[in-house]
């Protein structure tokens, strides 16, 4: 074999060194879990900007299972805000994953937006025949509080006991003549003095009220009433109305007492 020149041998060893260095760097990156084709290292951060696929054919078992026997979740998917964390290509319902319940009730437990309730023709559980139709007449429409019209007094009618007072007939009460007003004799009350006026009922009557009047058209300063009230007879009945007046003016005035009398 023909020997290489010394310069060619040096070049050869340089090239071999560069290749060895590159291989070492690639192996180091692969072992670190970075880059395409790198090893997936458990318990370490692995970075790659390409999709990683696990491809196989397992008819009855899953291709990937993640088990966390601690208190945390088995899978943590993180994406940018507004992005879906998971993508699937099947519309088949996944047990314990699909959200098809509202307050624990399946969609079949709710009325569809264009559906009709079974009892939609009822009000408070009652059929329409239980209610009075518009323009209808109730069976007891001629009753008031369950009482027929004959149970009430007609307009202009007379009650059966209309001649009674407190359930008693007129014979149970004593009849009296009409109440009348009796004016007593006017008396003079001189200036700056007092005097008494009296209105007497007949002996067969009693006074039930009374009044007083000065001989002026209205209230006058200085004319006052010091006392006004009933006056009793010796038998204790009220037979008169007694008034005491005071004249505080500079001239004499006339004072009259009145009694409202009725048969006793």
Backbone as a ProteinNet text record, in pm:
[ID]
protein_1_A
[PRIMARY]
XXXXXXXXXXXXXXXXXXXXXXXXXXXXXXXXXXXXXXXXXXXXXXXXXXXXXXXXXXXXXXXXXXXXXXXXXXXXXXXXXXXXXXXXXXXXXXXXXXXXXXXXXXXXXXXXXXXXXXXXXXXXXXXXXXXXXXXXXXXXXXXXXXXXXXXXXXXXXXXXXXXXXXXXXXXXXXXXXXXXXXXXXXXXXXXXXXXXXXXXXXXXXXXXXXXXXXXXXXXXXXXXXXXXXXXXXXXXXXXXXXXXXXXXXXXXXXXXXXXXXXXX
[TERTIARY]
85.8	0	88.2	40.2	116	90	191.9	177.9	132.6	43.7	-3.2	105.6	102.8	198.5	164.4	261.2	240.8	129.2	122.7	18.5	-118.8	-134.9	-263.4	-306.6	-219.7	-252.8	-303.3	-243.1	-287.1	-428.9	-454.5	-589.2	-691.3	-654.5	-744.6	-779.8	-680.8	-708.1	-790.1	-776.7	-855.5	-1002.8	-1025.8	-1164.1	-1229.9	-1155.5	-1209.1	-1241.9	-1163.9	-1188.5	-1314.5	-1335.3	-1454.6	-1579.5	-1575.2	-1690.3	-1719.7	-1617.9	-1637.6	-1700.3	-1656.4	-1711.3	-1859.1	-1893.8	-2032.9	-2119.8	-2068	-2143.6	-2166.5	-2065.2	-2077.2	-2181.3	-2182.3	-2280.6	-2421.4	-2442.2	-2574.7	-2622.5	-2528.7	-2566.4	-2602.8	-2527.8	-2554.2	-2690.8	-2727	-2858.4	-2970.7	-2946.6	-3049.2	-3072	-2962.6	-2977.2	-3042.5	-3027.9	-3086.7	-3235.7	-3289.7	-3432.8	-3467.8	-3377.7	-3403.5	-3383.6	-3472.9	-3456.8	-3532	-3548.3	-3620.9	-3541	-3606.8	-3541.1	-3471.6	-3487.1	-3421.1	-3494.2	-3426.4	-3484.3	-3581.6	-3700.3	-3796.7	-3754.3	-3705.1	-3653.4	-3763	-3786.7	-3886.9	-3836.9	-3922.9	-3887.5	-3806.5	-3792.3	-3717.6	-3798.1	-3760.5	-3825	-3772.2	-3859.3	-3822.8	-3884.4	-3802.7	-3850.5	-3833.2	-3939.1	-3934.8	-4047.9	-4030.1	-4128.8	-4197.1	-4201.4	-4268.7	-4360.6	-4461.1	-4552.5	-4483.2	-4511.8	-4459.5	-4574.8	-4555.1	-4661.7	-4628.2	-4730.1	-4719.3	-4813.8	-4760.3	-4837.8	-4829.1	-4944.7	-4945.3	-5083.2	-5100.6	-5228.3	-5258.8	-5347.8	-5386.6	-5538.5	-5597.4	-5742.4	-5825.2	-5773.6	-5857.6	-5802	-5682.7	-5623	-5582.5	-5560.1	-5516.6	-5370.4	-5332.4	-5193.3	-5108.8	-5175.9	-5100.3	-5182.8	-5120.7	-5186.7	-5094.6	-5151.3	-5076.9	-5144.2	-5070.8	-5126.6	-5056.8	-5135.1	-5080.8	-5143	-5063.4	-5114.9	-5116.9	-5071.7	-5075.7	-5207.1	-5207.3	-5331	-5352.9	-5255.2	-5268.6	-5332.4	-5359.9	-5420.5	-5321.3	-5373.1	-5286.9	-5243.4	-5315.2	-5283.4	-5304.2	-5207.8	-5213.4	-5187.2	-5289.9	-5278.6	-5283.9	-5183.5	-5176.9	-5161.8	-5244.2	-5242.5	-5253.7	-5241.2	-5256.9	-5402.7	-5425.7	-5561.5	-5652.1	-5772.1	-5869	-5851.7	-5754.2	-5729.8	-5783	-5829.2	-5882.1	-5766.8	-5776.7	-5668.1	-5667.4	-5774.9	-5784.5	-5858.4	-5815	-5877.1	-5901.2	-6024.3	-6057.4	-6123	-6124.4	-6184.4	-6310.2	-6359.6	-6478	-6587	-6715.1	-6829.1	-6889.2	-6821.8	-6869.8	-6855.3	-6960.3	-6958.6	-6856.2	-6778.7	-6678.5	-6736.8	-6742.6	-6801.3	-6726	-6802.4	-6749.4	-6670.7	-6678.7	-6606.1	-6701	-6790.9	-6882.7	-6976.3	-6995.6	-7085.7	-7223.5	-7308.9	-7444.1	-7549	-7511	-7604.7	-7617.6	-7734.5	-7760.7	-7822.4	-7750.7	-7794.8	-7818.2	-7734.2	-7744.3	-7854.7	-7921	-8032.4	-7990.5	-8017.7	-7987.3	-8076.2	-8033.5	-8109.5	-8250.6	-8268.8	-8403	-8498	-8445.8	-8530.3	-8583.5	-8547.6	-8591.7	-8678.5	-8765.9	-8853.2	-8776.5	-8784.3	-8717.3	-8776.4	-8698.4	-8742.3	-8871.2	-8897.3	-9020.3	-9113.9	-9088.9	-9169.3	-9296.3	-9379.8	-9505.9	-9516.8	-9540.7	-9550.1	-9673.6	-9665.4	-9776.3	-9902.1	-9884.6	-10000.4	-10012.7	-9976	-9978.8	-10119.8	-10221.8	-10360.3	-10422.9	-10340.5	-10391.5	-10336.6	-10411.7	-10370.7	-10372.5	-10253.7	-10240.4	-10292.2	-10270.6	-10310.5	-10456	-10531.2	-10674.1	-10700.6	-10788.4	-10827	-10912.4	-10918.2	-10993.6	-11140.8	-11192.5	-11333.4	-11361.9	-11256.4	-11274.7	-11292.6	-11275.4	-11283.3	-11403.9	-11451.3	-11565.8	-11520.4	-11587.1	-11550.8	-11584.2	-11516.7	-11545.1	-11689.6	-11765.5	-11906.4	-11995.6	-11935.6	-12013.7	-12082.9	-12166.5	-12242.5	-12221.1	-12179	-12154	-12285	-12275.9	-12395.5	-12466	-12389.4	-12448.9	-12439.1	-12447.9	-12432.1	-12544.9	-12659.2	-12770.1	-12765.2	-12649.3	-12634.1	-12531	-12549.2	-12453.5	-12407.9	-12278.7	-12226.4	-12308.3	-12353	-12428.4	-12574.7	-12621.7	-12760.3	-12838.8	-12956.2	-13042.7	-13095.1	-13140.7	-13188.9	-13306.8	-13382.7	-13495.6	-13449.4	-13321.6	-13269	-13230.2	-13249.6	-13213.4	-13337.4	-13334.2	-13444.1	-13434.7	-13544.6	-13546.9	-13539	-13494.3	-13492.8	-13635.8	-13659.5	-13793.6	-13876.1	-13816.2	-13889.1	-13888.7	-13971.9	-13982.5	-13941	-13848.6	-13804.3	-13915.9	-13914.1	-14019.1	-14024.6	-13911.3	-13908	-13880.5	-13925.1	-13898.8	-13969.7	-14072.4	-14144.2	-14087.9	-13967.6	-13906	-13776	-13742.3	-13617.6	-13541.6	-13425.1	-13349.3	-13422.2	-13506.7	-13582.6	-13706.8	-13738.2	-13855.6	-13961.8	-14090.2	-14197.9	-14219.8	-14297	-14321.8	-14381.3	-14463.4	-14528.5	-14428	-14305.9	-14204.1	-14140.6	-14172.7	-14111.4	-14218.4	-14179.3	-14270.2	-14269.2	-14387.2	-14396.4	-14379.1	-14317.4	-14296.1	-14349.6	-14387.8	-14427.4	-14302	-14321.2	-14207.7	-14117.7	-13991.3	-13894.3	-13912.7	-13910.3	-13926.2	-13831.2	-13805.1	-13711.5	-13790.2	-13750.4	-13815.9	-13718.1	-13764.8	-13681.4	-13718.3	-13620.3	-13642.4	-13662.3	-13694.7	-13714	-13578.7	-13570.4	-13446.4	-13421.8	-13302.6	-13267.7	-13161.6	-13161	-13065.6	-12938.2	-12827.7	-12697	-12632.7	-12627.8	-12574.3	-12424.4	-12369.5	-12227.9	-12142.8	-12037.8	-11937.5	-11998.8	-12091.1	-12153.1	-12191.7	-12240.3	-12286.3	-12435	-12501.1	-12640.2	-12670.9	-12781	-12815.9	-12947.2	-12949.5	-13072	-13108.7	-13241.9	-13290.5	-13401.7	-13400.7	-13510.2	-13569.3	-13699.5	-13764.8	-13853.2	-13846.1	-13937.7	-14065	-14168.2	-14292.5	-14267.5	-14360.5	-14341.9	-14339.6	-14405.7	-14408.7	-14292.9	-14201.2	-14089.6	-13955.5	-13855.7	-13718.4	-13635.7	-13531.6	-13439.9	-13325.4	-13304.7	-13196.8	-13077.5	-13092.9	-12983.5	-13026.3	-12937.1	-12972.4	-12873.5	-12896.8	-12809.6	-12827.6	-12758.9	-12761.4	-12742.9	-12794.6	-12781.2	-12779.8	-12683	-12680.2	-12759.7	-12800.5	-12880.6	-12792.7	-12696.2	-12608.4	-12602.4	-12558.4	-12556.7	-12445.2	-12344.9	-12232.2	-12146.5	-12032.7	-11943.4	-11899.1	-11904.6	-11859.7	-11761	-11650.7	-11550.4	-11609.6	-11590.1	-11640.1	-11764.8	-11836.1	-11955.1	-11914	-11918.6	-11873.5	-11975.1	-11963.6	-12049.2	-11962.2	-11995.7	-11918.2	-11963.6	-12092.4	-12144.1	-12263	-12275.9	-12390.7	-12412.6	-12536.7	-12562.4	-12702.2	-12736.6	-12871.8	-12894	-13019.7	-13059.4	-13163.1	-13138.8	-13224.8	-13338.3	-13451.5	-13564.5	-13540.5	-13636.6	-13625.8	-13634.9	-13707.8	-13719.9	-13602.2	-13503.8	-13383.4	-13389	-13503	-13511.4	-13457.5	-13409.7	-13354.1	-13469.4	-13504.9	-13620.1	-13586.7	-13460.2	-13426.9	-13282.9	-13255	-13118	-13074.2	-12965.8	-12921.9	-12793.6	-12788.6	-12673.5	-12634.4	-12504.8	-12452.8	-12366.4	-12405	-12331.5	-12260.2	-12147.8	-12071.9	-12067.8	-12105.8	-12104.2	-11985.2	-11885.7	-11766	-11761.8	-11876.4	-11879.8	-11922.3	-11936.3	-11971.1	-12120.8	-12203.4	-12349.3	-12419.2	-12545.8	-12623.7	-12654.6	-12668.8	-12700.2	-12805.7	-12878.8	-12982.3	-12930.1	-12959	-12913.1	-13033.2	-13043.2	-13153.1	-13100.5	-13161.7	-13127.7	-13230.9	-13192	-13281	-13268.1	-13379.4	-13379.1	-13446.6	-13387.8	-13446.6	-13524.1	-13657.5	-13743.6	-13811.5	-13837.1	-13904.4	-13985.6	-14099.3	-14179.2	-14095.5	-14120.2	-14046.6	-14131.7
-118.8	0	122.2	218.7	343.5	429.4	476.8	559.9	699	753.9	890.6	989.8	1099.8	1204.7	1250	1306.3	1348.7	1450.2	1540.8	1644.3	1582.7	1483.3	1416.9	1343	1281	1210	1307.1	1421.7	1522.5	1567.3	1585.1	1626.9	1522.7	1395.9	1285.5	1284.3	1296	1294.3	1415.4	1529.4	1648.9	1626.3	1567.4	1542.1	1443.9	1338.3	1239.7	1304.6	1398.8	1467.4	1552.4	1621.3	1704.7	1618.5	1504.5	1414.4	1358.1	1325.1	1271.6	1375.5	1500.5	1608.3	1630.2	1632.9	1651.5	1537.5	1414.5	1299.6	1310.3	1355.9	1369.7	1475.1	1585.4	1691.4	1640.4	1566.1	1513.3	1417	1329.1	1233.5	1306	1413.3	1490	1555.8	1615.3	1679.7	1577.4	1463.2	1359.4	1309.7	1291.5	1245	1350.4	1478.4	1586	1602.4	1538.6	1547.9	1671.3	1729.5	1850.3	1820.9	1881	1865.8	1747.4	1748	1641.9	1513.3	1404	1274.9	1252.8	1347	1333.8	1230.7	1187.3	1091.8	1165.8	1106.1	1163.4	1122.8	1218.9	1191.8	1210.2	1110.3	1115.4	1204.3	1291.4	1377	1498.3	1524.7	1641	1716.6	1841.9	1921.3	1878.9	1845.4	1805.4	1907.1	1964.9	2070.4	2029.5	2050.4	2027.2	2107.1	2159.5	2240.7	2164.5	2034.4	1949.1	1853.3	1797.6	1703.6	1571.9	1510.5	1378.7	1280.3	1166.3	1069.8	937.1	875.6	738.5	656.1	575.8	503.1	354.2	288.4	144.7	88.2	-39.3	-106	-192.1	-139.7	-214.1	-224.6	-335.8	-346.8	-328.8	-373.6	-373.6	-291.2	-238.7	-160.1	-23.7	68.1	202.7	201.5	300.7	313.2	386.2	466.7	543.6	553.6	526.1	536.9	614.2	716.5	796.4	777.9	726	699.4	786.6	859.8	938	885.1	816.4	759	860.9	982.4	1087.4	1163.5	1285.9	1363.5	1451.4	1461.2	1549.1	1479.2	1555.4	1496.2	1409.4	1321.4	1234.6	1302.8	1408.1	1476	1625.2	1703.9	1850.2	1908.6	1961.9	2019.4	2170.8	2238.6	2384.3	2445	2543.3	2609.2	2759.1	2831	2975.8	3010.4	3131.9	3174.4	3169.8	3113.5	3106.5	2987.7	2901.6	2784.8	2660.1	2564.3	2439.5	2352.5	2296	2212.8	2071.4	2032.9	1895.5	1893.6	1804.2	1792.2	1644.8	1612.8	1474.2	1471.4	1350.2	1338.1	1251.5	1216	1131.1	1204.6	1181.2	1238.4	1140.7	1025.3	926.3	978.2	959.3	1008.1	930.7	1005.3	946.5	939.6	821	801.7	884.1	951.8	1034.3	1155.7	1187.1	1304.1	1404.5	1361	1453.2	1519.7	1651.1	1725.6	1727.7	1632.7	1627.2	1636.9	1681.8	1693	1838.4	1876.1	2008.2	1987.1	2030.3	2004.9	1855.7	1771.9	1628.3	1562.5	1637.4	1584.4	1575.6	1459.3	1438.7	1527.5	1551.7	1638.3	1586.5	1454.5	1399.6	1441.7	1496.3	1540.8	1680.8	1746	1882.6	1886.4	1987.1	2005.1	2075.7	2021.4	2083.9	2221.9	2309.5	2447.4	2455.8	2357	2356.6	2244	2188.6	2078	2125.5	2031.2	2060.1	1973.2	2035.3	1961.9	1872.2	1761.3	1666.5	1731.9	1819	1884.3	2030.1	2059.9	2199.1	2254.5	2165.4	2213.1	2224.1	2228	2236.1	2359.9	2407.1	2521.1	2476.4	2478.3	2426.7	2283.5	2205.7	2066.3	2043.2	2148.8	2136.3	2149.9	2063.6	2068.2	2192.9	2232.8	2353.5	2342.9	2218.1	2201.5	2239.4	2256.6	2294.8	2445	2521.5	2666.7	2717.2	2835.8	2897.6	2961.5	2927.6	2983	3131.3	3200.9	3342.5	3359.5	3440.8	3459.3	3354.2	3259.6	3155.4	3204.1	3119.2	3153.1	3045.7	3086.7	2991.5	2930.4	2808.1	2737.3	2816.1	2877.8	2952.7	3102.8	3145.8	3288.8	3372.9	3309.7	3385.8	3384.8	3348.6	3344.8	3447.6	3500.7	3592.2	3530.2	3492.5	3420	3294.2	3229.5	3106.2	3125.4	3250.3	3279.9	3323.4	3266	3301.6	3443.9	3504.4	3642.3	3658.8	3549.9	3559.4	3575.6	3555.2	3571	3714	3806.1	3945.6	4034	4151.5	4248.3	4325.8	4332	4403.9	4554.3	4626	4772.5	4821.6	4901.3	4950.7	4855	4739.4	4642.6	4678	4605.9	4628	4501.6	4515.1	4399.4	4349.9	4219.3	4159.1	4222.1	4266.5	4326.2	4476.1	4538.5	4681	4766.1	4712.3	4787.9	4760	4708.8	4677	4756.1	4777.8	4845.2	4754.7	4709.6	4616.1	4484.8	4449.3	4325.8	4335.6	4456.2	4475.7	4556.4	4524.2	4598	4732.9	4820.8	4954.1	4950	4846.1	4839	4824.2	4786.8	4769.4	4901.5	5007.9	5137.5	5237.2	5338.3	5445	5556.4	5597	5701.2	5838.5	5927.6	6064.5	6161.7	6277.7	6383.1	6438.9	6522.6	6578	6658.6	6648.3	6729.4	6875	6964	7105.4	7190.1	7308.4	7400.2	7504.8	7522.9	7620.2	7732.8	7857.5	7974.3	8028.6	8049.6	8107	8258.1	8317.2	8463.1	8532.2	8632.5	8707.4	8788.7	8784.9	8861.4	8964.9	9070.1	9178.5	9152.8	9171.8	9161.5	9298.7	9370.7	9506.8	9501.6	9617.6	9627.3	9581.2	9510	9464	9380.7	9287.1	9202.6	9067.9	8977.7	8844.6	8831.6	8738.5	8708.5	8569.3	8509.1	8372.4	8373.9	8299.5	8282.7	8135.1	8106	7967.9	7947.3	7827.7	7787.3	7660.5	7662.1	7550	7470.3	7337.1	7249.1	7232.1	7178.8	7152.2	7041	7030.1	6931.9	6789.1	6765.4	6631.4	6605.8	6702.7	6690.7	6693.7	6655.3	6667.4	6739.3	6806.7	6877	6782.3	6770.6	6680	6757.8	6887.4	6972.2	7115.6	7206.9	7347.9	7437.3	7569.6	7665.2	7802.6	7902.5	8038.1	8137.3	8260.5	8363.4	8500.4	8583.1	8724	8801.9	8920.5	9002.8	9080.6	9018.8	9080.6	8985.9	9039.6	8958.6	8856	8868.2	8777.4	8791.8	8725.4	8733.4	8876.9	8916.5	9050.2	9033.9	9105.8	9098.3	9144.2	9063.7	9098.2	9022.9	8963	8883.5	8735.2	8674.5	8536.4	8456.1	8324.2	8232.4	8161.5	8180	8118.3	7976.5	7948.5	7815.2	7788.9	7665.7	7626.2	7477.8	7436.3	7296	7269.9	7140.6	7105.4	7142.3	7160.1	7192.7	7090	7026.5	6917.1	6968.6	6894.5	6921.6	6848.4	6864.7	6797.4	6645.8	6598.9	6453.4	6394.2	6478.2	6430.4	6438	6467.7	6477.3	6610.9	6613.9	6736.3	6815	6925.4	7001.8	7133.7	7176.5	7309	7310.5	7422.2	7446.4	7579.6	7581.9	7698.6	7753.5	7888.3	7954.9	8074.9	8089.2	8207.8	8286	8413.9	8497.9	8611.7	8657.2	8771.6	8879	9001.1	9116.1	9203.3	9199	9279.7	9405.2	9439.2	9560.4	9680.1	9796.2	9920.7	9946.3	9854.9	9876.5	9745.2	9755.2	9636.3	9552.8	9419.9	9327	9228.8	9169.9	9074.2	8931.7	8838.7	8700.5	8608.1	8513.9	8420.5	8275.7	8191.1	8048	7968.4	7853.4	7768	7623.3	7550.1	7409.6	7325.5	7208.6	7115.7	7013.4	7015.7	6940.2	6825	6715.3	6599.8	6535.6	6466.8	6402	6296.3	6292.8	6189.8	6066
0	0	0	-66.8	-77.6	42.8	108.4	229.3	192.5	281.8	259.4	297.1	234.4	276	417.2	488.6	627.6	635.9	540.7	545.3	527.1	449.7	427.7	551.4	624	749	854.6	864.1	962.4	931.4	801.8	760.9	796.9	775.7	806.4	953.6	1038.7	1183.8	1227.6	1161.1	1194.1	1161.4	1043.8	1002	1096.7	1135	1228.7	1363.2	1406.3	1534.2	1529.6	1415.4	1400.3	1402.2	1331.5	1327.3	1464.6	1537.7	1672.6	1763.7	1748.7	1831.3	1801.3	1671.6	1632.1	1682.7	1675.5	1724.1	1873.6	1945.5	2090.5	2125.5	2046.6	2072.5	2046.3	1937.3	1903.2	2009.1	2053.9	2157.2	2286.5	2317.7	2439.3	2433.6	2316.8	2302.4	2309.6	2247.4	2249.2	2390.4	2464.5	2601.3	2689	2653.8	2732.9	2705.8	2603.4	2573.2	2495.6	2422.7	2344.3	2197.3	2113.1	1970.2	1915.9	1783	1714	1722.9	1758.2	1768.8	1901.2	1993.8	2123.9	2208.9	2313.7	2407.6	2499.6	2529.7	2624	2764.2	2839.2	2972.3	3077	3158.7	3264.6	3377.4	3429.6	3542.3	3502.9	3374.8	3328.6	3224	3201.5	3097.1	2961.7	2868.6	2733.2	2637.5	2553.8	2465.5	2320.9	2242.3	2098.5	2035.8	1917.1	1848.4	1736.1	1745.8	1650.2	1725.2	1656.2	1718.3	1745.3	1858.1	1892.1	1887.4	1823.3	1802.3	1868.6	1923.7	1972.8	1886.7	1798.3	1699.1	1727.9	1722.5	1744.8	1716.8	1744.6	1723	1844	1933	2052.9	2052	2010.1	1989.9	2116.4	2231	2351.9	2464.9	2452.8	2561	2509.5	2602	2565.6	2523	2443.7	2400.1	2502.7	2590.7	2689.2	2815.8	2928.3	3058.1	3152.5	3214.5	3312.1	3446.8	3544.1	3676.5	3780.6	3860.6	3970.4	4099.1	4178.8	4304.1	4417	4388.7	4490.8	4485.7	4535.5	4540.4	4419.5	4329.7	4214.4	4096.5	3988.7	3869.7	3793.4	3708.7	3629	3500.9	3459.5	3334	3351.7	3306.3	3317.7	3180.6	3116	2982.1	2993.1	2939.9	2950	2811.1	2780.6	2650.1	2671.1	2561.6	2568	2596	2647.3	2682	2559.8	2578.4	2469.4	2377.7	2403.8	2321.3	2389.5	2307.8	2362.8	2412.7	2532.6	2585.8	2529.4	2458.6	2410.9	2278.3	2187.1	2055.7	2026.6	1985.6	1952.2	1814.8	1753.4	1620.7	1622.3	1740.3	1751	1828.4	1788.3	1858	1958.8	1975.3	2070.5	2212.5	2293.4	2430.6	2513.4	2590.6	2678.4	2819.1	2875.2	3007.2	3112.2	3197.2	3307	3258.1	3126.9	3077.2	3013.2	2927.5	2861.5	2962.8	2949.4	3037.9	2972.8	3012.1	2956.9	3066.2	3187.8	3298.2	3342.6	3384.6	3441.2	3578.1	3682.3	3820.2	3842.7	3777.5	3796.2	3715.8	3625.4	3547.4	3401.1	3338.2	3197.8	3110.7	2987.7	2897	2873.1	2886.1	2867.1	2978.5	3087.4	3196.9	3177.9	3066.1	3040.2	2914.7	2908.2	2793.3	2681.8	2560.7	2446.9	2420.3	2353.8	2336	2254.4	2168.4	2091	2135.2	2255.5	2303.5	2372.4	2410.1	2476.1	2600.3	2715.3	2840.7	2838.5	2911.9	2917.1	2971.8	3073.6	3135.4	3093.5	2969.6	2923.7	2912.9	2912.5	2905.2	3042.9	3147	3283.8	3353.4	3450.6	3532	3676.8	3739.5	3876.4	3887.3	3780.2	3781.8	3750.5	3719.1	3691.1	3541.9	3491.4	3351.6	3325.9	3200.1	3164.5	3200.7	3208.5	3244.5	3388.5	3470	3609.2	3625.6	3517.1	3524.8	3446.9	3485.9	3420.1	3289.3	3181.5	3051.1	3045.5	2953.9	2935.6	2892	2961.2	2931.5	2993.3	3070	3133.2	3259.6	3316	3435.4	3540.3	3659	3765.9	3813.4	3865	3911.6	4021	4109.7	4221.6	4200.1	4075.1	4046.2	4102.4	4142.8	4200.9	4352.3	4408.7	4553.8	4597.3	4716.6	4776.7	4907.4	4912.6	5028.4	5055.9	4946.5	4960.8	4996.6	5001.8	5040.1	4917.3	4899.2	4787.7	4805.4	4694.5	4699.8	4794.9	4816.5	4909.6	5053.2	5077.4	5212.7	5244.6	5149.4	5169.2	5156.1	5219.1	5213	5082.9	5011	4885.1	4908.4	4805.8	4813.2	4832.1	4933.4	4963	5045.9	5081.3	5161.5	5309.3	5386.3	5530.2	5603.8	5697.9	5774.3	5864.9	5892.4	5975.4	6114.3	6166.4	6300.4	6294	6186.6	6170.8	6274.9	6344.8	6449	6586.9	6592.8	6720.6	6737.7	6862	6895.4	6990.2	6945.4	7027.3	7045.2	6945.2	6954.7	7039.1	7091.5	7177.9	7104.8	7122.2	7055.9	7122.6	7060.1	7117.5	7257.2	7288	7419.1	7532.5	7497.8	7601.9	7642	7571.4	7599.9	7641.4	7718.8	7763.7	7660.6	7617.1	7517	7580.5	7510.2	7558.2	7455.3	7505.2	7413	7348	7252.3	7180.1	7272.6	7250.2	7324.8	7283.4	7379.9	7347	7429.9	7379	7442	7520.9	7646.3	7734.9	7763.9	7742.5	7772.1	7910.5	7991.3	8122.7	8114.4	8228	8234.5	8225.4	8135.9	8121.7	8247.5	8299.5	8419.1	8381.4	8463.5	8440.1	8518.3	8449.4	8515.7	8501	8611.3	8605.5	8579	8545.7	8513.3	8630.3	8599.1	8695.8	8806.9	8770.5	8872.9	8812.9	8903.1	8862.6	8891.1	8818.7	8847.7	8791.6	8836.5	8797.4	8722.7	8608.9	8529.3	8531.9	8537	8546.2	8444.9	8378.1	8290.6	8349.9	8386.2	8454	8358.9	8370.6	8297.5	8381.2	8316.8	8390.2	8492	8590.5	8696.5	8643.5	8528.9	8470.6	8375	8369.4	8274	8348.7	8274.4	8325.9	8221.1	8269.6	8178.8	8141.6	8012.9	7968	7913.3	7890.2	7842.9	7856.4	7824.1	7835.9	7766	7778.3	7714.1	7775.2	7716.8	7770.5	7657.1	7678.6	7575.9	7639.2	7600.3	7638	7534.5	7569.6	7478.2	7381	7325	7225.8	7105.5	6991.3	6870.7	6864.6	6945.5	6940.3	7062.9	7066.9	7182.5	7207.2	7334.7	7375.8	7489.7	7480.4	7586.1	7718.2	7821.9	7954.3	7992.9	7894.6	7923.7	7926.5	8044.6	8061	8140.6	8133.5	8208.6	8312.1	8437.4	8544.1	8574	8554.1	8581.8	8489.8	8441.7	8361.9	8382.1	8417.3	8439.4	8489.4	8509.9	8555.3	8701.7	8732.2	8870.6	8914.2	9028.3	9074.9	9163.7	9157.4	9246.4	9379.2	9472.3	9601.9	9588	9481.2	9462.2	9385.3	9354.3	9286.5	9136.4	9076.4	8931.1	8885	8760.2	8703.2	8642.6	8708.8	8663.4	8601.8	8598.1	8545.8	8496.1	8426.2	8378.8	8436.8	8511.3	8589.1	8527.8	8517.1	8455.6	8541.3	8565.6	8636.9	8539.8	8519.8	8427.3	8496.2	8432.8	8486.2	8379.7	8420.4	8331.1	8366.7	8280.9	8305.1	8222.1	8160.7	8078.6	8164	8099.2	8171.6	8176.9	8112.7	8114.8	8147.1	8187.4	8223.1	8098.5	8120.8	8012.7	8060.7	7964	7995.6	7967.9	8060.4	8053	8056.5	7960.2	7953.7	7952.8	8037.1	8040.3	7962.4	7903.5	7827.6	7876.2	7876	7918.6	7810.6	7778.7	7684.8	7768.3	7757.7	7847.7	7775	7851.1	7799.2	7910.8	7879.7	7983.1	8056.1	8186.3	8261.7	8286.6
[MASK]
++++++++++++++++++++++++++++++++++++++++++++++++++++++++++++++++++++++++++++++++++++++++++++++++++++++++++++++++++++++++++++++++++++++++++++++++++++++++++++++++++++++++++++++++++++++++++++++++++++++++++++++++++++++++++++++++++++++++++++++++++++++++++++++++++++++++

